[in-house]
């Protein structure tokens, strides 16, 4: 099994998937917060939720109601509060 190149891991994973190879991708080992805006038309919610499979540490998913792909521009107060709560809990 070949190792993923660090320069373009997403491209490598896609190419490997298309060629029916499944490389070992090391899991993230730091606490991770995934934010997703319910109006995001670029990243599916399922993709954000399933990101937790690639995290070997504390993983939390938080939905931003009414948010879109650029939620930090649309609702910076909500995003900031979620980030501060996440940091403070650690």
PyMOL Python script that loads the backbone (N, CA, C, O; Angstrom):
from pymol import cmd

cmd.read_pdbstr("""\
ATOM      1  N   UNK A   1       0.837  -1.170   0.000  1.00  0.00           N
ATOM      2  CA  UNK A   1       0.000   0.000   0.000  1.00  0.00           C
ATOM      3  C   UNK A   1       0.885   1.237   0.000  1.00  0.00           C
ATOM      4  O   UNK A   1       1.814   1.330   0.802  1.00  0.00           O
ATOM      5  N   UNK A   2       0.614   2.180  -0.879  1.00  0.00           N
ATOM      6  CA  UNK A   2       1.465   3.367  -0.930  1.00  0.00           C
ATOM      7  C   UNK A   2       0.983   4.424   0.045  1.00  0.00           C
ATOM      8  O   UNK A   2      -0.196   4.473   0.394  1.00  0.00           O
ATOM      9  N   UNK A   3       1.876   5.243   0.466  1.00  0.00           N
ATOM     10  CA  UNK A   3       1.550   6.312   1.405  1.00  0.00           C
ATOM     11  C   UNK A   3       1.082   7.550   0.655  1.00  0.00           C
ATOM     12  O   UNK A   3       1.544   7.818  -0.455  1.00  0.00           O
ATOM     13  N   UNK A   4       0.173   8.300   1.251  1.00  0.00           N
ATOM     14  CA  UNK A   4      -0.365   9.501   0.630  1.00  0.00           C
ATOM     15  C   UNK A   4       0.690  10.602   0.620  1.00  0.00           C
ATOM     16  O   UNK A   4       1.393  10.810   1.609  1.00  0.00           O
ATOM     17  N   UNK A   5       0.791  11.295  -0.491  1.00  0.00           N
ATOM     18  CA  UNK A   5       1.673  12.448  -0.575  1.00  0.00           C
ATOM     19  C   UNK A   5       1.053  13.578   0.235  1.00  0.00           C
ATOM     20  O   UNK A   5      -0.137  13.858   0.095  1.00  0.00           O
ATOM     21  N   UNK A   6       1.836  14.221   1.070  1.00  0.00           N
ATOM     22  CA  UNK A   6       1.310  15.274   1.920  1.00  0.00           C
ATOM     23  C   UNK A   6       0.967  16.543   1.161  1.00  0.00           C
ATOM     24  O   UNK A   6       0.196  17.365   1.656  1.00  0.00           O
ATOM     25  N   UNK A   7       1.522  16.721  -0.031  1.00  0.00           N
ATOM     26  CA  UNK A   7       1.283  17.961  -0.754  1.00  0.00           C
ATOM     27  C   UNK A   7      -0.146  18.062  -1.284  1.00  0.00           C
ATOM     28  O   UNK A   7      -0.696  19.162  -1.327  1.00  0.00           O
ATOM     29  N   UNK A   8      -0.748  16.977  -1.679  1.00  0.00           N
ATOM     30  CA  UNK A   8      -2.097  16.990  -2.241  1.00  0.00           C
ATOM     31  C   UNK A   8      -2.884  15.768  -1.771  1.00  0.00           C
ATOM     32  O   UNK A   8      -3.261  14.937  -2.598  1.00  0.00           O
ATOM     33  N   UNK A   9      -3.141  15.634  -0.478  1.00  0.00           N
ATOM     34  CA  UNK A   9      -3.788  14.414   0.011  1.00  0.00           C
ATOM     35  C   UNK A   9      -5.177  14.180  -0.567  1.00  0.00           C
ATOM     36  O   UNK A   9      -5.542  13.029  -0.809  1.00  0.00           O
ATOM     37  N   UNK A  10      -5.957  15.214  -0.794  1.00  0.00           N
ATOM     38  CA  UNK A  10      -7.307  15.025  -1.329  1.00  0.00           C
ATOM     39  C   UNK A  10      -7.237  14.502  -2.753  1.00  0.00           C
ATOM     40  O   UNK A  10      -7.967  13.580  -3.115  1.00  0.00           O
ATOM     41  N   UNK A  11      -6.363  15.085  -3.561  1.00  0.00           N
ATOM     42  CA  UNK A  11      -6.202  14.615  -4.939  1.00  0.00           C
ATOM     43  C   UNK A  11      -5.703  13.176  -4.967  1.00  0.00           C
ATOM     44  O   UNK A  11      -6.179  12.367  -5.764  1.00  0.00           O
ATOM     45  N   UNK A  12      -4.749  12.854  -4.103  1.00  0.00           N
ATOM     46  CA  UNK A  12      -4.234  11.484  -4.046  1.00  0.00           C
ATOM     47  C   UNK A  12      -5.329  10.503  -3.639  1.00  0.00           C
ATOM     48  O   UNK A  12      -5.457   9.431  -4.230  1.00  0.00           O
ATOM     49  N   UNK A  13      -6.119  10.870  -2.630  1.00  0.00           N
ATOM     50  CA  UNK A  13      -7.203   9.988  -2.201  1.00  0.00           C
ATOM     51  C   UNK A  13      -8.217   9.771  -3.315  1.00  0.00           C
ATOM     52  O   UNK A  13      -8.686   8.651  -3.521  1.00  0.00           O
ATOM     53  N   UNK A  14      -8.558  10.840  -4.035  1.00  0.00           N
ATOM     54  CA  UNK A  14      -9.509  10.718  -5.134  1.00  0.00           C
ATOM     55  C   UNK A  14      -8.966   9.808  -6.234  1.00  0.00           C
ATOM     56  O   UNK A  14      -9.672   8.925  -6.723  1.00  0.00           O
ATOM     57  N   UNK A  15      -7.718  10.025  -6.616  1.00  0.00           N
ATOM     58  CA  UNK A  15      -7.121   9.184  -7.659  1.00  0.00           C
ATOM     59  C   UNK A  15      -7.038   7.727  -7.218  1.00  0.00           C
ATOM     60  O   UNK A  15      -7.301   6.820  -8.008  1.00  0.00           O
ATOM     61  N   UNK A  16      -6.675   7.503  -5.968  1.00  0.00           N
ATOM     62  CA  UNK A  16      -6.602   6.142  -5.460  1.00  0.00           C
ATOM     63  C   UNK A  16      -7.979   5.496  -5.440  1.00  0.00           C
ATOM     64  O   UNK A  16      -8.123   4.318  -5.767  1.00  0.00           O
ATOM     65  N   UNK A  17      -8.987   6.262  -5.058  1.00  0.00           N
ATOM     66  CA  UNK A  17     -10.356   5.730  -5.019  1.00  0.00           C
ATOM     67  C   UNK A  17     -10.814   5.365  -6.430  1.00  0.00           C
ATOM     68  O   UNK A  17     -11.414   4.310  -6.638  1.00  0.00           O
ATOM     69  N   UNK A  18     -10.532   6.234  -7.396  1.00  0.00           N
ATOM     70  CA  UNK A  18     -10.934   5.973  -8.782  1.00  0.00           C
ATOM     71  C   UNK A  18     -10.206   4.765  -9.359  1.00  0.00           C
ATOM     72  O   UNK A  18     -10.742   4.071 -10.223  1.00  0.00           O
ATOM     73  N   UNK A  19      -8.999   4.512  -8.890  1.00  0.00           N
ATOM     74  CA  UNK A  19      -8.235   3.364  -9.389  1.00  0.00           C
ATOM     75  C   UNK A  19      -8.442   2.133  -8.504  1.00  0.00           C
ATOM     76  O   UNK A  19      -7.752   1.125  -8.657  1.00  0.00           O
ATOM     77  N   UNK A  20      -9.398   2.225  -7.579  1.00  0.00           N
ATOM     78  CA  UNK A  20      -9.771   1.126  -6.680  1.00  0.00           C
ATOM     79  C   UNK A  20      -8.662   0.739  -5.714  1.00  0.00           C
ATOM     80  O   UNK A  20      -8.601  -0.405  -5.263  1.00  0.00           O
ATOM     81  N   UNK A  21      -7.793   1.676  -5.396  1.00  0.00           N
ATOM     82  CA  UNK A  21      -6.796   1.482  -4.354  1.00  0.00           C
ATOM     83  C   UNK A  21      -7.278   2.271  -3.139  1.00  0.00           C
ATOM     84  O   UNK A  21      -7.939   3.299  -3.283  1.00  0.00           O
ATOM     85  N   UNK A  22      -6.959   1.807  -1.995  1.00  0.00           N
ATOM     86  CA  UNK A  22      -7.386   2.493  -0.778  1.00  0.00           C
ATOM     87  C   UNK A  22      -6.187   2.659   0.145  1.00  0.00           C
ATOM     88  O   UNK A  22      -5.891   1.772   0.945  1.00  0.00           O
ATOM     89  N   UNK A  23      -5.498   3.788   0.040  1.00  0.00           N
ATOM     90  CA  UNK A  23      -4.304   4.006   0.855  1.00  0.00           C
ATOM     91  C   UNK A  23      -4.659   4.236   2.315  1.00  0.00           C
ATOM     92  O   UNK A  23      -5.784   4.604   2.653  1.00  0.00           O
ATOM     93  N   UNK A  24      -3.692   4.014   3.151  1.00  0.00           N
ATOM     94  CA  UNK A  24      -3.880   4.293   4.573  1.00  0.00           C
ATOM     95  C   UNK A  24      -3.670   5.783   4.799  1.00  0.00           C
ATOM     96  O   UNK A  24      -2.580   6.310   4.574  1.00  0.00           O
ATOM     97  N   UNK A  25      -4.702   6.441   5.237  1.00  0.00           N
ATOM     98  CA  UNK A  25      -4.586   7.859   5.574  1.00  0.00           C
ATOM     99  C   UNK A  25      -4.476   7.966   7.092  1.00  0.00           C
ATOM    100  O   UNK A  25      -5.381   7.525   7.800  1.00  0.00           O
ATOM    101  N   UNK A  26      -3.403   8.534   7.602  1.00  0.00           N
ATOM    102  CA  UNK A  26      -3.273   8.648   9.057  1.00  0.00           C
ATOM    103  C   UNK A  26      -4.361   9.560   9.621  1.00  0.00           C
ATOM    104  O   UNK A  26      -4.720  10.570   9.016  1.00  0.00           O
ATOM    105  N   UNK A  27      -4.874   9.185  10.781  1.00  0.00           N
ATOM    106  CA  UNK A  27      -5.921   9.976  11.414  1.00  0.00           C
ATOM    107  C   UNK A  27      -5.325  11.196  12.113  1.00  0.00           C
ATOM    108  O   UNK A  27      -4.198  11.172  12.608  1.00  0.00           O
ATOM    109  N   UNK A  28      -6.113  12.244  12.132  1.00  0.00           N
ATOM    110  CA  UNK A  28      -5.747  13.464  12.850  1.00  0.00           C
ATOM    111  C   UNK A  28      -5.735  13.145  14.346  1.00  0.00           C
ATOM    112  O   UNK A  28      -6.671  12.525  14.851  1.00  0.00           O
ATOM    113  N   UNK A  29      -4.703  13.557  15.047  1.00  0.00           N
ATOM    114  CA  UNK A  29      -4.552  13.212  16.462  1.00  0.00           C
ATOM    115  C   UNK A  29      -4.684  14.425  17.387  1.00  0.00           C
ATOM    116  O   UNK A  29      -4.178  14.410  18.509  1.00  0.00           O
ATOM    117  N   UNK A  30      -5.352  15.455  16.923  1.00  0.00           N
ATOM    118  CA  UNK A  30      -5.597  16.631  17.765  1.00  0.00           C
ATOM    119  C   UNK A  30      -7.097  16.874  17.845  1.00  0.00           C
ATOM    120  O   UNK A  30      -7.819  16.549  16.902  1.00  0.00           O
ATOM    121  N   UNK A  31      -7.583  17.436  18.944  1.00  0.00           N
ATOM    122  CA  UNK A  31      -9.003  17.752  19.038  1.00  0.00           C
ATOM    123  C   UNK A  31      -9.438  18.603  17.837  1.00  0.00           C
ATOM    124  O   UNK A  31      -8.746  19.542  17.444  1.00  0.00           O
ATOM    125  N   UNK A  32     -10.578  18.261  17.271  1.00  0.00           N
ATOM    126  CA  UNK A  32     -11.022  18.907  16.037  1.00  0.00           C
ATOM    127  C   UNK A  32     -12.482  19.312  16.129  1.00  0.00           C
ATOM    128  O   UNK A  32     -13.325  18.551  16.604  1.00  0.00           O
ATOM    129  N   UNK A  33     -12.765  20.506  15.672  1.00  0.00           N
ATOM    130  CA  UNK A  33     -14.124  21.033  15.617  1.00  0.00           C
ATOM    131  C   UNK A  33     -14.495  21.221  14.160  1.00  0.00           C
ATOM    132  O   UNK A  33     -13.797  21.914  13.421  1.00  0.00           O
ATOM    133  N   UNK A  34     -15.589  20.607  13.745  1.00  0.00           N
ATOM    134  CA  UNK A  34     -16.092  20.777  12.389  1.00  0.00           C
ATOM    135  C   UNK A  34     -17.324  21.656  12.413  1.00  0.00           C
ATOM    136  O   UNK A  34     -18.308  21.327  13.076  1.00  0.00           O
ATOM    137  N   UNK A  35     -17.284  22.772  11.700  1.00  0.00           N
ATOM    138  CA  UNK A  35     -18.434  23.665  11.602  1.00  0.00           C
ATOM    139  C   UNK A  35     -19.037  23.542  10.213  1.00  0.00           C
ATOM    140  O   UNK A  35     -18.316  23.492   9.216  1.00  0.00           O
ATOM    141  N   UNK A  36     -20.354  23.493  10.153  1.00  0.00           N
ATOM    142  CA  UNK A  36     -21.030  23.411   8.863  1.00  0.00           C
ATOM    143  C   UNK A  36     -22.273  24.285   8.897  1.00  0.00           C
ATOM    144  O   UNK A  36     -23.062  24.221   9.839  1.00  0.00           O
ATOM    145  N   UNK A  37     -22.442  25.105   7.859  1.00  0.00           N
ATOM    146  CA  UNK A  37     -23.621  25.953   7.739  1.00  0.00           C
ATOM    147  C   UNK A  37     -24.712  25.227   6.983  1.00  0.00           C
ATOM    148  O   UNK A  37     -24.459  24.673   5.913  1.00  0.00           O
ATOM    149  N   UNK A  38     -25.922  25.219   7.522  1.00  0.00           N
ATOM    150  CA  UNK A  38     -26.998  24.435   6.918  1.00  0.00           C
ATOM    151  C   UNK A  38     -27.344  24.871   5.497  1.00  0.00           C
ATOM    152  O   UNK A  38     -28.003  24.129   4.768  1.00  0.00           O
ATOM    153  N   UNK A  39     -26.914  26.049   5.101  1.00  0.00           N
ATOM    154  CA  UNK A  39     -27.168  26.497   3.735  1.00  0.00           C
ATOM    155  C   UNK A  39     -25.975  26.317   2.815  1.00  0.00           C
ATOM    156  O   UNK A  39     -25.954  26.878   1.720  1.00  0.00           O
ATOM    157  N   UNK A  40     -24.974  25.541   3.241  1.00  0.00           N
ATOM    158  CA  UNK A  40     -23.765  25.338   2.438  1.00  0.00           C
ATOM    159  C   UNK A  40     -24.110  24.522   1.205  1.00  0.00           C
ATOM    160  O   UNK A  40     -24.542  23.374   1.308  1.00  0.00           O
ATOM    161  N   UNK A  41     -23.917  25.119   0.042  1.00  0.00           N
ATOM    162  CA  UNK A  41     -24.212  24.405  -1.201  1.00  0.00           C
ATOM    163  C   UNK A  41     -22.952  23.862  -1.872  1.00  0.00           C
ATOM    164  O   UNK A  41     -23.009  23.373  -3.000  1.00  0.00           O
ATOM    165  N   UNK A  42     -21.813  23.948  -1.178  1.00  0.00           N
ATOM    166  CA  UNK A  42     -20.558  23.426  -1.719  1.00  0.00           C
ATOM    167  C   UNK A  42     -20.074  22.171  -1.000  1.00  0.00           C
ATOM    168  O   UNK A  42     -19.503  21.280  -1.629  1.00  0.00           O
ATOM    169  N   UNK A  43     -20.296  22.093   0.302  1.00  0.00           N
ATOM    170  CA  UNK A  43     -19.870  20.932   1.089  1.00  0.00           C
ATOM    171  C   UNK A  43     -21.123  20.270   1.667  1.00  0.00           C
ATOM    172  O   UNK A  43     -21.847  20.898   2.438  1.00  0.00           O
ATOM    173  N   UNK A  44     -21.388  19.012   1.305  1.00  0.00           N
ATOM    174  CA  UNK A  44     -22.561  18.325   1.863  1.00  0.00           C
ATOM    175  C   UNK A  44     -22.396  18.089   3.367  1.00  0.00           C
ATOM    176  O   UNK A  44     -21.290  17.835   3.842  1.00  0.00           O
ATOM    177  N   UNK A  45     -23.491  18.174   4.103  1.00  0.00           N
ATOM    178  CA  UNK A  45     -23.432  17.962   5.549  1.00  0.00           C
ATOM    179  C   UNK A  45     -22.869  16.586   5.879  1.00  0.00           C
ATOM    180  O   UNK A  45     -22.089  16.440   6.820  1.00  0.00           O
ATOM    181  N   UNK A  46     -23.257  15.594   5.121  1.00  0.00           N
ATOM    182  CA  UNK A  46     -22.760  14.238   5.379  1.00  0.00           C
ATOM    183  C   UNK A  46     -21.236  14.174   5.334  1.00  0.00           C
ATOM    184  O   UNK A  46     -20.614  13.467   6.127  1.00  0.00           O
ATOM    185  N   UNK A  47     -20.642  14.914   4.406  1.00  0.00           N
ATOM    186  CA  UNK A  47     -19.182  14.937   4.305  1.00  0.00           C
ATOM    187  C   UNK A  47     -18.565  15.509   5.581  1.00  0.00           C
ATOM    188  O   UNK A  47     -17.553  15.001   6.065  1.00  0.00           O
ATOM    189  N   UNK A  48     -19.168  16.557   6.121  1.00  0.00           N
ATOM    190  CA  UNK A  48     -18.639  17.141   7.357  1.00  0.00           C
ATOM    191  C   UNK A  48     -18.806  16.163   8.521  1.00  0.00           C
ATOM    192  O   UNK A  48     -17.875  15.961   9.300  1.00  0.00           O
ATOM    193  N   UNK A  49     -19.974  15.565   8.639  1.00  0.00           N
ATOM    194  CA  UNK A  49     -20.228  14.630   9.742  1.00  0.00           C
ATOM    195  C   UNK A  49     -19.267  13.447   9.685  1.00  0.00           C
ATOM    196  O   UNK A  49     -18.721  13.035  10.708  1.00  0.00           O
ATOM    197  N   UNK A  50     -19.063  12.904   8.492  1.00  0.00           N
ATOM    198  CA  UNK A  50     -18.204  11.727   8.343  1.00  0.00           C
ATOM    199  C   UNK A  50     -16.723  12.041   8.503  1.00  0.00           C
ATOM    200  O   UNK A  50     -15.904  11.125   8.586  1.00  0.00           O
ATOM    201  N   UNK A  51     -16.374  13.303   8.546  1.00  0.00           N
ATOM    202  CA  UNK A  51     -14.984  13.684   8.787  1.00  0.00           C
ATOM    203  C   UNK A  51     -14.497  13.133  10.121  1.00  0.00           C
ATOM    204  O   UNK A  51     -13.309  12.863  10.291  1.00  0.00           O
ATOM    205  N   UNK A  52     -15.412  12.969  11.062  1.00  0.00           N
ATOM    206  CA  UNK A  52     -15.057  12.429  12.370  1.00  0.00           C
ATOM    207  C   UNK A  52     -14.385  11.068  12.300  1.00  0.00           C
ATOM    208  O   UNK A  52     -13.649  10.702  13.216  1.00  0.00           O
ATOM    209  N   UNK A  53     -14.617  10.314  11.241  1.00  0.00           N
ATOM    210  CA  UNK A  53     -13.968   9.004  11.077  1.00  0.00           C
ATOM    211  C   UNK A  53     -12.464   9.132  10.931  1.00  0.00           C
ATOM    212  O   UNK A  53     -11.729   8.170  11.156  1.00  0.00           O
ATOM    213  N   UNK A  54     -12.003  10.322  10.552  1.00  0.00           N
ATOM    214  CA  UNK A  54     -10.582  10.537  10.302  1.00  0.00           C
ATOM    215  C   UNK A  54      -9.887  11.250  11.450  1.00  0.00           C
ATOM    216  O   UNK A  54      -8.759  11.723  11.313  1.00  0.00           O
ATOM    217  N   UNK A  55     -10.575  11.320  12.585  1.00  0.00           N
ATOM    218  CA  UNK A  55     -10.019  11.995  13.750  1.00  0.00           C
ATOM    219  C   UNK A  55      -9.877  10.990  14.891  1.00  0.00           C
ATOM    220  O   UNK A  55     -10.855  10.361  15.295  1.00  0.00           O
ATOM    221  N   UNK A  56      -8.665  10.841  15.406  1.00  0.00           N
ATOM    222  CA  UNK A  56      -8.400   9.905  16.499  1.00  0.00           C
ATOM    223  C   UNK A  56      -8.317  10.639  17.832  1.00  0.00           C
ATOM    224  O   UNK A  56      -7.699  10.152  18.779  1.00  0.00           O
ATOM    225  N   UNK A  57      -8.929  11.786  17.900  1.00  0.00           N
ATOM    226  CA  UNK A  57      -8.962  12.601  19.122  1.00  0.00           C
ATOM    227  C   UNK A  57     -10.396  13.077  19.308  1.00  0.00           C
ATOM    228  O   UNK A  57     -11.308  12.628  18.613  1.00  0.00           O
ATOM    229  N   UNK A  58     -10.580  13.976  20.241  1.00  0.00           N
ATOM    230  CA  UNK A  58     -11.905  14.534  20.473  1.00  0.00           C
ATOM    231  C   UNK A  58     -12.412  15.199  19.194  1.00  0.00           C
ATOM    232  O   UNK A  58     -11.733  16.059  18.633  1.00  0.00           O
ATOM    233  N   UNK A  59     -13.589  14.811  18.734  1.00  0.00           N
ATOM    234  CA  UNK A  59     -14.195  15.353  17.517  1.00  0.00           C
ATOM    235  C   UNK A  59     -15.565  15.898  17.867  1.00  0.00           C
ATOM    236  O   UNK A  59     -16.356  15.242  18.545  1.00  0.00           O
ATOM    237  N   UNK A  60     -15.835  17.097  17.401  1.00  0.00           N
ATOM    238  CA  UNK A  60     -17.163  17.670  17.590  1.00  0.00           C
ATOM    239  C   UNK A  60     -17.616  18.316  16.299  1.00  0.00           C
ATOM    240  O   UNK A  60     -16.857  19.017  15.630  1.00  0.00           O
ATOM    241  N   UNK A  61     -18.865  18.067  15.966  1.00  0.00           N
ATOM    242  CA  UNK A  61     -19.494  18.669  14.792  1.00  0.00           C
ATOM    243  C   UNK A  61     -20.527  19.662  15.288  1.00  0.00           C
ATOM    244  O   UNK A  61     -21.305  19.349  16.188  1.00  0.00           O
ATOM    245  N   UNK A  62     -20.542  20.846  14.714  1.00  0.00           N
ATOM    246  CA  UNK A  62     -21.503  21.861  15.104  1.00  0.00           C
ATOM    247  C   UNK A  62     -22.150  22.456  13.858  1.00  0.00           C
ATOM    248  O   UNK A  62     -21.464  22.932  12.954  1.00  0.00           O
ATOM    249  N   UNK A  63     -23.465  22.423  13.825  1.00  0.00           N
ATOM    250  CA  UNK A  63     -24.234  22.982  12.713  1.00  0.00           C
ATOM    251  C   UNK A  63     -24.531  24.454  12.999  1.00  0.00           C
ATOM    252  O   UNK A  63     -24.963  24.806  14.096  1.00  0.00           O
ATOM    253  N   UNK A  64     -24.301  25.294  12.019  1.00  0.00           N
ATOM    254  CA  UNK A  64     -24.627  26.712  12.125  1.00  0.00           C
ATOM    255  C   UNK A  64     -25.963  26.916  11.400  1.00  0.00           C
ATOM    256  O   UNK A  64     -26.018  26.917  10.170  1.00  0.00           O
ATOM    257  N   UNK A  65     -27.028  27.086  12.174  1.00  0.00           N
ATOM    258  CA  UNK A  65     -28.361  27.279  11.586  1.00  0.00           C
ATOM    259  C   UNK A  65     -28.366  28.542  10.733  1.00  0.00           C
ATOM    260  O   UNK A  65     -27.938  29.606  11.179  1.00  0.00           O
ATOM    261  N   UNK A  66     -28.848  28.414   9.518  1.00  0.00           N
ATOM    262  CA  UNK A  66     -28.926  29.555   8.612  1.00  0.00           C
ATOM    263  C   UNK A  66     -27.609  29.930   7.966  1.00  0.00           C
ATOM    264  O   UNK A  66     -27.565  30.805   7.101  1.00  0.00           O
ATOM    265  N   UNK A  67     -26.546  29.281   8.374  1.00  0.00           N
ATOM    266  CA  UNK A  67     -25.225  29.595   7.810  1.00  0.00           C
ATOM    267  C   UNK A  67     -25.057  28.998   6.429  1.00  0.00           C
ATOM    268  O   UNK A  67     -25.762  28.061   6.056  1.00  0.00           O
ATOM    269  N   UNK A  68     -24.137  29.534   5.688  1.00  0.00           N
ATOM    270  CA  UNK A  68     -23.801  29.009   4.371  1.00  0.00           C
ATOM    271  C   UNK A  68     -22.348  28.585   4.353  1.00  0.00           C
ATOM    272  O   UNK A  68     -21.748  28.341   5.400  1.00  0.00           O
ATOM    273  N   UNK A  69     -21.788  28.498   3.161  1.00  0.00           N
ATOM    274  CA  UNK A  69     -20.396  28.096   3.033  1.00  0.00           C
ATOM    275  C   UNK A  69     -19.462  29.112   3.695  1.00  0.00           C
ATOM    276  O   UNK A  69     -18.431  28.737   4.254  1.00  0.00           O
ATOM    277  N   UNK A  70     -19.820  30.384   3.632  1.00  0.00           N
ATOM    278  CA  UNK A  70     -19.004  31.449   4.212  1.00  0.00           C
ATOM    279  C   UNK A  70     -19.627  31.937   5.507  1.00  0.00           C
ATOM    280  O   UNK A  70     -19.815  33.139   5.700  1.00  0.00           O
ATOM    281  N   UNK A  71     -19.945  31.006   6.393  1.00  0.00           N
ATOM    282  CA  UNK A  71     -20.656  31.332   7.640  1.00  0.00           C
ATOM    283  C   UNK A  71     -19.916  32.335   8.501  1.00  0.00           C
ATOM    284  O   UNK A  71     -20.545  33.109   9.223  1.00  0.00           O
ATOM    285  N   UNK A  72     -18.599  32.338   8.441  1.00  0.00           N
ATOM    286  CA  UNK A  72     -17.837  33.270   9.278  1.00  0.00           C
ATOM    287  C   UNK A  72     -18.017  34.715   8.818  1.00  0.00           C
ATOM    288  O   UNK A  72     -17.810  35.643   9.599  1.00  0.00           O
ATOM    289  N   UNK A  73     -18.397  34.910   7.572  1.00  0.00           N
ATOM    290  CA  UNK A  73     -18.687  36.252   7.079  1.00  0.00           C
ATOM    291  C   UNK A  73     -20.150  36.613   7.312  1.00  0.00           C
ATOM    292  O   UNK A  73     -20.485  37.767   7.580  1.00  0.00           O
ATOM    293  N   UNK A  74     -21.009  35.612   7.206  1.00  0.00           N
ATOM    294  CA  UNK A  74     -22.453  35.819   7.337  1.00  0.00           C
ATOM    295  C   UNK A  74     -22.898  35.979   8.792  1.00  0.00           C
ATOM    296  O   UNK A  74     -23.771  36.791   9.099  1.00  0.00           O
ATOM    297  N   UNK A  75     -22.287  35.195   9.680  1.00  0.00           N
ATOM    298  CA  UNK A  75     -22.680  35.224  11.085  1.00  0.00           C
ATOM    299  C   UNK A  75     -21.453  35.073  11.988  1.00  0.00           C
ATOM    300  O   UNK A  75     -21.306  34.067  12.682  1.00  0.00           O
ATOM    301  N   UNK A  76     -20.573  36.083  11.973  1.00  0.00           N
ATOM    302  CA  UNK A  76     -19.319  35.966  12.724  1.00  0.00           C
ATOM    303  C   UNK A  76     -19.516  35.810  14.230  1.00  0.00           C
ATOM    304  O   UNK A  76     -18.709  35.157  14.891  1.00  0.00           O
ATOM    305  N   UNK A  77     -20.560  36.390  14.772  1.00  0.00           N
ATOM    306  CA  UNK A  77     -20.798  36.278  16.211  1.00  0.00           C
ATOM    307  C   UNK A  77     -21.053  34.842  16.644  1.00  0.00           C
ATOM    308  O   UNK A  77     -20.501  34.382  17.643  1.00  0.00           O
ATOM    309  N   UNK A  78     -21.888  34.137  15.892  1.00  0.00           N
ATOM    310  CA  UNK A  78     -22.191  32.740  16.206  1.00  0.00           C
ATOM    311  C   UNK A  78     -20.950  31.871  16.064  1.00  0.00           C
ATOM    312  O   UNK A  78     -20.647  31.057  16.936  1.00  0.00           O
ATOM    313  N   UNK A  79     -20.241  32.048  14.969  1.00  0.00           N
ATOM    314  CA  UNK A  79     -19.029  31.254  14.732  1.00  0.00           C
ATOM    315  C   UNK A  79     -17.998  31.520  15.823  1.00  0.00           C
ATOM    316  O   UNK A  79     -17.387  30.585  16.343  1.00  0.00           O
ATOM    317  N   UNK A  80     -17.804  32.770  16.166  1.00  0.00           N
ATOM    318  CA  UNK A  80     -16.836  33.132  17.212  1.00  0.00           C
ATOM    319  C   UNK A  80     -17.221  32.509  18.543  1.00  0.00           C
ATOM    320  O   UNK A  80     -16.358  31.984  19.246  1.00  0.00           O
ATOM    321  N   UNK A  81     -18.496  32.554  18.905  1.00  0.00           N
ATOM    322  CA  UNK A  81     -18.931  31.995  20.184  1.00  0.00           C
ATOM    323  C   UNK A  81     -18.709  30.485  20.230  1.00  0.00           C
ATOM    324  O   UNK A  81     -18.273  29.956  21.252  1.00  0.00           O
ATOM    325  N   UNK A  82     -19.004  29.787  19.137  1.00  0.00           N
ATOM    326  CA  UNK A  82     -18.774  28.334  19.085  1.00  0.00           C
ATOM    327  C   UNK A  82     -17.290  28.027  19.232  1.00  0.00           C
ATOM    328  O   UNK A  82     -16.911  27.106  19.955  1.00  0.00           O
ATOM    329  N   UNK A  83     -16.453  28.797  18.547  1.00  0.00           N
ATOM    330  CA  UNK A  83     -15.002  28.594  18.653  1.00  0.00           C
ATOM    331  C   UNK A  83     -14.498  28.860  20.067  1.00  0.00           C
ATOM    332  O   UNK A  83     -13.696  28.091  20.596  1.00  0.00           O
ATOM    333  N   UNK A  84     -14.962  29.941  20.679  1.00  0.00           N
ATOM    334  CA  UNK A  84     -14.533  30.255  22.045  1.00  0.00           C
ATOM    335  C   UNK A  84     -14.976  29.168  23.031  1.00  0.00           C
ATOM    336  O   UNK A  84     -14.213  28.784  23.917  1.00  0.00           O
ATOM    337  N   UNK A  85     -16.212  28.673  22.873  1.00  0.00           N
ATOM    338  CA  UNK A  85     -16.697  27.585  23.738  1.00  0.00           C
ATOM    339  C   UNK A  85     -15.841  26.335  23.561  1.00  0.00           C
ATOM    340  O   UNK A  85     -15.503  25.665  24.537  1.00  0.00           O
ATOM    341  N   UNK A  86     -15.494  26.026  22.317  1.00  0.00           N
ATOM    342  CA  UNK A  86     -14.673  24.856  22.006  1.00  0.00           C
ATOM    343  C   UNK A  86     -13.286  24.990  22.645  1.00  0.00           C
ATOM    344  O   UNK A  86     -12.788  24.047  23.261  1.00  0.00           O
ATOM    345  N   UNK A  87     -12.678  26.145  22.497  1.00  0.00           N
ATOM    346  CA  UNK A  87     -11.353  26.365  23.067  1.00  0.00           C
ATOM    347  C   UNK A  87     -11.404  26.332  24.586  1.00  0.00           C
ATOM    348  O   UNK A  87     -10.549  25.716  25.221  1.00  0.00           O
ATOM    349  N   UNK A  88     -12.386  26.982  25.169  1.00  0.00           N
ATOM    350  CA  UNK A  88     -12.500  27.036  26.625  1.00  0.00           C
ATOM    351  C   UNK A  88     -12.715  25.634  27.226  1.00  0.00           C
ATOM    352  O   UNK A  88     -12.245  25.359  28.330  1.00  0.00           O
ATOM    353  N   UNK A  89     -13.405  24.772  26.522  1.00  0.00           N
ATOM    354  CA  UNK A  89     -13.661  23.413  27.020  1.00  0.00           C
ATOM    355  C   UNK A  89     -12.394  22.561  27.029  1.00  0.00           C
ATOM    356  O   UNK A  89     -12.359  21.507  27.665  1.00  0.00           O
ATOM    357  N   UNK A  90     -11.379  23.001  26.343  1.00  0.00           N
ATOM    358  CA  UNK A  90     -10.128  22.260  26.304  1.00  0.00           C
ATOM    359  C   UNK A  90      -9.156  22.855  27.271  1.00  0.00           C
ATOM    360  O   UNK A  90      -8.030  22.371  27.391  1.00  0.00           O
TER     361      UNK A  90
END
""", "prot")
cmd.dss("prot")
cmd.show_as("cartoon", "prot")
cmd.util.cbc("prot")
cmd.orient("prot")
